[in-house]
Amino acid sequence: MIKRIFSLFVIAFFLGSTMHSAEAATISEQSRIIFGTLQYLDKNGRYLTIKRDNGGLENYYFQRHTLIINDKGAAGLSALIEGDRLRLQFTETGSSRIDKVEVLNEEKEIESIRKGKIHQLDALSGKSS
């Protein structure tokens, strides 16, 4: 009788532990990916601040092996420009250490930039302000 109870206890323990470890071992691919817009890039290349799609501003940190990719392939920190749309990938869920940064190309092309003042012309009086 005691052997039978002990055997049932051992079986229940192993069934429970295998179910628990299987749940803990699976990490959803989506939970390790974050989308957002680059708000700030540290001048020393240690971290960046993004505005996540859900609205929060958060800092994420580069590692030595962090891979940066743009539309031309592997790139460096100089490929990141404030306002870029980014896809950040992490090894662990909830981590703040970036494994991969992908610049999502939204086809922004600026032919030339000119600096100047914009004046408003009043059509009735002909005066500018």
Order of alpha helices (4+ residues) and beta strands (2+ residues): alpha-beta-beta-beta-beta-beta-beta-beta
